């Protein structure tokens, strides 16, 4: 990589005056043009640190005194994206996509809105092309922004999770072995470089699996609807089921043990219920800190999963769970589900006691069989619902023996 002052500033996303200021201080690795990749990362890093209140002069003084090392920049953990010659205003006209939409995509994925006359980043065209594909297919600009916001939020969480694992697991053990700050930063940079390359491939592979699953589900729904219209197939009378699971006493645990311990507890619950739901044919839709919401195509599978969660949580060292399940129509939008069924399931979960799995009458009717039994509780007034909801307590048939009970028994 051979860069001039201007190219170095462009790639680092700073003013050329800032680069020349660093050069005058002797901060750059080379004393004159052309500059290399290490200079590029140094300029970008010092600029970010200055924005956070750590002046470049202070950093350089610390490095000269041996209190701080920037040697990890020789193998940085990520690559910096360059700029193209066109501005956002020019590119919007060229691509035929509204300028405001292009600028707002940056906000949607979690970053500052650029100026219309800024030069576009090298990775901007792929974002604009994706947005254009949805617009041309009939999606609104609002829907496109919402979709990019979901992508940005989830990918941002993924990037943060990688850093959290490094700090909590790798860095801590490394320091316990006597590593210096420089050792920690260099090791982190090497890991970042390696994981960054692999993550691109892993994201594509994971996305393709989910992409195939989602579109297969849609195609089955379309086929069923088409066959029903011509009288060749009756609609399947088994609506999906929504399952809410929460930990008992999570708020008190957080107050007593602290946020870090609570986060570990939540992560243990997530791992447990994810494994159970996948094995039973369900999927996580929404995580709520101390619990989550799951979607099952088969109400009986939802009940069995709920019973699994209630049984295994204490065995895994977790507080008891309380589970609520309701079956009925739901509205799918932006990877989430909404509607009355979701609201009722949430209220049922809030009513359940420690270790209990409570279900609505629809679930008791659809999920009856030799594996489970349902004990009638009766109508219950649930917060936010105008009408009482008839509740049943789900149990494994083996717990009491005999034939299962319920509306469909």
C-alpha positions in Angstrom: 0.0 0.0 0.0 1.5 3.3 -1.1 -0.5 6.4 -0.1 0.0 10.2 -0.4 -1.0 12.7 2.2 -4.4 13.2 0.6 -5.0 9.4 0.0 -4.0 8.7 3.6 -6.5 11.3 4.8 -9.3 9.9 2.5 -8.8 6.3 3.6 -8.7 7.2 7.3 -11.7 9.5 7.0 -10.0 12.6 8.3 -8.9 16.0 7.1 -5.5 16.3 5.4 -4.5 18.9 8.0 -4.8 16.3 10.7 -2.5 14.0 8.8 0.1 16.7 8.3 -0.1 17.6 12.0 0.7 14.0 12.9 3.5 14.1 10.4 5.0 17.3 11.9 4.9 15.6 15.3 6.9 12.6 13.9 4.0 10.2 14.6 3.9 8.5 11.2 6.0 5.4 10.6 7.6 6.9 7.5 9.0 10.4 7.3 7.7 11.2 3.8 5.3 10.0 1.1 4.4 7.3 0.2 2.8 6.1 3.4 1.8 2.5 4.3 -0.9 0.5 6.0 0.5 1.0 9.4 0.3 4.8 9.0 -3.2 4.5 7.8 -4.4 2.7 10.9 -2.4 5.0 13.1 -4.0 8.1 11.7 -7.5 6.6 12.0 -6.8 5.4 15.6 -5.4 8.6 16.8 -8.3 10.6 15.3 -10.8 8.3 17.1 -8.9 8.7 20.3 -8.9 12.5 19.9 -12.6 12.5 19.4 -12.9 10.6 22.7 -10.8 13.2 24.5 -7.3 11.5 24.3 -5.1 14.0 22.4 -2.5 12.7 19.9 0.3 14.6 21.7 -0.5 12.8 25.0 -0.5 9.4 23.2 2.8 10.1 21.5 4.4 11.3 24.8 3.3 8.0 26.4 4.8 5.9 23.6 8.1 7.8 23.8 8.2 7.2 27.6 7.5 3.5 27.0 4.2 3.6 28.9 2.1 2.7 25.8 2.9 0.7 22.7 1.2 0.9 19.3 3.1 -2.0 17.9 -0.2 -3.9 17.4 -0.9 -1.6 14.5 1.6 -3.6 12.4 -1.1 -6.2 12.1 -4.4 -4.4 12.8 -7.5 -6.4 13.5 -9.5 -4.9 10.6 -9.3 -3.2 7.3 -10.3 0.4 6.6 -12.7 1.2 3.8 -11.6 3.7 1.2 -13.5 6.4 -0.7 -14.6 6.7 -4.3 -14.5 9.8 -6.4 -18.2 10.3 -6.6 -20.2 12.2 -3.9 -23.4 10.9 -2.4 -25.3 13.5 -4.4 -23.7 12.4 -7.7 -24.2 8.7 -6.9 -27.9 9.1 -6.0 -28.5 10.7 -9.4 -26.5 8.0 -11.1 -28.2 5.1 -9.3 -31.7 6.5 -9.5 -32.2 6.2 -5.8 -33.5 9.1 -3.6 -30.6 10.9 -2.0 -32.3 11.1 1.3 -32.8 7.4 1.4 -29.1 6.8 0.6 -28.0 9.1 3.4 -30.5 7.6 5.9 -29.2 4.1 5.3 -26.2 5.1 7.4 -28.4 6.1 10.2 -30.5 3.0 9.9 -27.4 0.7 10.3 -26.2 2.8 13.3 -23.9 5.5 12.1 -23.9 9.2 11.5 -25.7 10.6 8.4 -23.0 11.7 5.9 -23.1 15.1 4.1 -24.5 14.9 0.5 -21.2 16.3 -0.9 -19.0 13.8 1.0 -17.4 11.2 -1.2 -19.0 7.8 -1.0 -17.4 4.8 0.8 -16.2 1.8 -1.3 -18.9 -0.3 0.4 -21.8 2.1 -0.1 -22.8 0.9 -3.6 -23.7 -2.6 -2.4 -26.0 -1.1 0.2 -27.6 1.2 -2.4 -28.0 -1.7 -4.8 -29.8 -3.8 -2.2 -32.1 -0.9 -1.3 -32.8 -0.3 -5.0 -33.7 -4.0 -5.5 -36.4 -3.7 -2.8 -37.7 -0.4 -4.1 -38.0 -1.8 -7.7 -40.0 -4.7 -6.3 -42.5 -2.4 -4.7 -41.3 -2.0 -1.2 -41.6 1.5 0.4 -38.7 3.6 1.5 -39.9 3.3 5.1 -39.9 -0.5 4.9 -36.3 -0.4 3.4 -35.1 1.8 6.2 -36.7 -0.5 8.8 -35.1 -3.6 7.2 -31.6 -2.0 7.3 -32.2 -0.9 10.9 -32.8 -4.6 11.8 -29.7 -5.7 9.9 -27.6 -3.0 11.5 -28.9 -3.7 15.0 -28.2 -7.4 14.8 -24.8 -7.2 13.1 -23.8 -4.5 15.7 -24.8 -6.9 18.5 -22.7 -9.6 16.8 -19.6 -7.4 16.5 -20.1 -6.4 20.2 -20.4 -10.0 21.2 -17.1 -10.9 19.7 -15.4 -8.1 21.7 -17.2 -9.2 24.9 -15.9 -12.8 24.5 -12.4 -11.5 24.0 -12.5 -9.2 27.0 -14.3 -11.6 29.4 -12.6 -14.9 28.4 -9.3 -14.4 26.4 -8.0 -11.2 27.7 -8.6 -12.0 31.4 -6.8 -15.4 31.1 -4.0 -13.8 29.1 -3.5 -11.1 31.8 -3.5 -13.8 34.5 -0.6 -15.3 32.7 1.4 -12.1 33.1 0.7 -10.5 29.7 1.4 -6.8 29.3 -1.0 -4.3 27.7 1.0 -4.4 24.5 0.8 -8.2 24.5 -3.0 -8.0 25.0 -3.5 -5.5 22.1 -1.3 -7.4 19.7 -3.1 -10.7 20.5 -6.4 -9.0 20.1 -5.4 -7.6 16.7 -4.3 -11.0 15.4 -7.5 -12.5 16.5 -9.5 -9.7 15.0 -7.7 -10.2 11.7 -8.3 -13.9 11.7 -11.9 -13.8 12.9 -12.8 -10.9 10.5 -11.8 -13.0 7.5 -13.7 -16.0 8.7 -16.8 -14.0 9.9 -17.6 -12.8 6.4 -17.9 -16.4 5.2 -19.7 -17.6 8.4 -22.3 -14.8 8.1 -23.0 -15.8 4.5 -23.3 -19.5 5.4 -25.6 -18.8 8.4 -27.7 -16.4 6.4 -28.2 -18.8 3.6 -29.4 -21.5 6.0 -32.0 -19.2 7.5 -32.8 -17.7 4.1 -33.6 -21.2 2.8 -35.7 -22.0 5.9 -37.8 -18.8 5.6 -38.5 -19.1 1.9 -39.3 -22.8 2.2 -41.8 -21.9 4.8 -43.3 -19.2 2.6 -43.5 -21.6 -0.3 -45.4 -24.2 1.7 -47.9 -21.6 2.8 -48.4 -20.4 -0.8 -48.9 -24.0 -2.0 -51.4 -24.8 0.7 -53.4 -21.6 -0.1 -53.4 -22.3 -3.8 -54.5 -25.9 -3.3 -57.2 -24.8 -1.0 -58.6 -22.2 -3.5 -59.1 -25.0 -6.1 -60.6 -27.4 -3.6 -57.7 -29.9 -3.6 -56.6 -29.3 0.0 -58.2 -28.2 3.2 -56.3 -25.7 5.3 -54.4 -27.3 8.1 -56.3 -26.7 11.4 -53.2 -26.4 13.5 -52.3 -22.7 14.1 -48.8 -21.9 15.3 -48.1 -21.6 19.0 -46.2 -18.8 20.8 -44.2 -19.8 23.9 -42.9 -17.2 26.4 -40.3 -18.3 29.0 -38.9 -16.2 31.8 -36.7 -16.7 34.8 -38.2 -16.4 38.3 -36.6 -13.7 40.4 -34.3 -12.3 37.7 -34.7 -8.6 38.8 -33.8 -9.5 42.4 -30.9 -11.6 41.3 -29.6 -8.6 39.3 -29.9 -6.3 42.3 -28.1 -8.7 44.6 -25.5 -10.2 42.3 -24.8 -7.4 39.8 -25.2 -7.0 36.0 -22.3 -9.2 35.1 -23.6 -12.2 37.0 -27.1 -11.5 35.6 -25.8 -11.4 32.1 -24.1 -14.8 32.6 -27.4 -16.2 34.0 -29.3 -14.9 31.0 -26.7 -16.4 28.6 -27.1 -19.8 30.3 -30.8 -19.6 29.9 -30.5 -18.6 26.2 -28.3 -21.6 25.5 -30.6 -24.0 27.2 -33.9 -22.8 25.7 -32.3 -22.4 22.2 -31.2 -26.0 22.3 -34.6 -27.2 23.5 -36.6 -25.1 21.0 -34.6 -26.2 18.0 -34.8 -29.9 19.0 -38.6 -29.5 19.3 -38.9 -27.7 16.0 -39.3 -24.2 17.2 -37.2 -21.0 16.8 -36.4 -18.0 18.9 -38.1 -14.8 17.8 -37.3 -12.3 20.4 -35.0 -12.2 23.5 -36.1 -10.2 26.5 -33.0 -10.3 28.8 -34.3 -12.8 31.3 -36.3 -14.8 28.8 -37.6 -15.0 25.3 -40.4 -15.6 22.9 -40.5 -18.7 20.7 -42.6 -19.8 17.7 -43.6 -23.4 17.1 -45.6 -24.6 14.1 -47.0 -27.5 16.2 -48.7 -26.6 19.6 -47.8 -30.0 21.0 -44.1 -29.4 20.3 -44.4 -26.0 22.1 -45.9 -27.7 25.2 -43.2 -30.4 25.2 -40.5 -27.7 24.8 -42.0 -25.7 27.7 -42.0 -28.8 29.9 -38.4 -29.5 29.0 -37.4 -26.0 29.9 -39.2 -26.2 33.3 -37.5 -29.5 34.1 -34.0 -28.7 32.9 -33.5 -25.2 34.2 -33.0 -26.2 37.9 -30.8 -29.1 36.8 -28.6 -26.6 34.9 -28.2 -24.4 38.0 -30.8 -21.8 36.9 -33.7 -20.4 38.8 -37.1 -21.9 38.0 -38.8 -20.8 34.8 -42.3 -19.8 34.2 -43.8 -20.6 30.8 -46.9 -19.4 29.0 -48.1 -20.8 25.7 -51.0 -19.8 23.4 -52.0 -21.0 19.9 -53.6 -18.9 17.2 -53.1 -16.6 14.2 -50.0 -14.3 14.3 -48.8 -11.5 12.1 -45.3 -11.8 10.6 -43.3 -8.6 10.0 -39.6 -7.8 9.9 -38.6 -11.1 11.4 -40.9 -10.7 14.4 -44.4 -11.8 15.2 -47.3 -9.8 16.5 -51.0 -10.0 17.4 -53.4 -11.1 20.0 -51.9 -14.6 20.3 -48.6 -13.1 21.3 -50.1 -10.8 23.8 -52.1 -13.6 25.5 -49.1 -15.9 25.6 -47.1 -13.2 27.3 -49.8 -12.6 29.9 -50.1 -16.3 30.6 -46.4 -16.5 31.2 -46.6 -13.7 33.7 -49.4 -15.6 35.5 -47.4 -18.9 35.7 -45.7 -19.7 39.0 -42.1 -21.0 39.4 -41.7 -24.2 37.3 -45.2 -24.0 35.9 -46.2 -24.3 32.2 -49.6 -22.7 31.7 -51.4 -22.8 28.4 -54.6 -21.4 26.9 -57.6 -23.6 26.0 -56.7 -23.6 22.3 -53.3 -25.3 23.2 -55.0 -27.8 25.5 -57.3 -28.8 22.7 -54.7 -29.1 20.0 -51.8 -30.6 22.0 -53.6 -33.5 23.8 -52.0 -36.9 23.5 -50.3 -39.6 25.4 -47.2 -37.5 26.3 -49.0 -34.7 28.2 -52.0 -34.0 30.3 -53.7 -30.7 31.1 -55.2 -29.8 34.5 -58.0 -27.2 34.2 -57.4 -24.0 36.2 -60.4 -22.1 34.9 -61.1 -18.6 33.6 -58.5 -16.1 34.6 -58.4 -12.3 34.4 -55.2 -11.3 32.7 -53.7 -7.8 32.7 -54.6 -5.9 29.5 -57.2 -8.4 28.2 -60.9 -7.5 28.2 -62.1 -11.1 28.5 -61.0 -13.9 30.9 -58.8 -16.6 29.4 -59.3 -20.2 30.3 -56.1 -21.6 31.6 -54.7 -25.2 31.9 -51.6 -26.4 33.6 -49.5 -28.7 31.4 -47.8 -31.7 32.9 -46.1 -34.8 31.5 -48.6 -37.7 31.5 -46.0 -39.8 33.3 -46.1 -37.5 36.3 -49.6 -38.6 37.3 -50.3 -41.6 35.0 -53.5 -42.3 33.3 -54.9 -40.8 30.2 -54.3 -37.1 29.4 -57.1 -34.6 30.0 -58.1 -31.5 28.3 -60.7 -30.2 25.9 -59.7 -32.6 23.1 -59.1 -35.7 25.3 
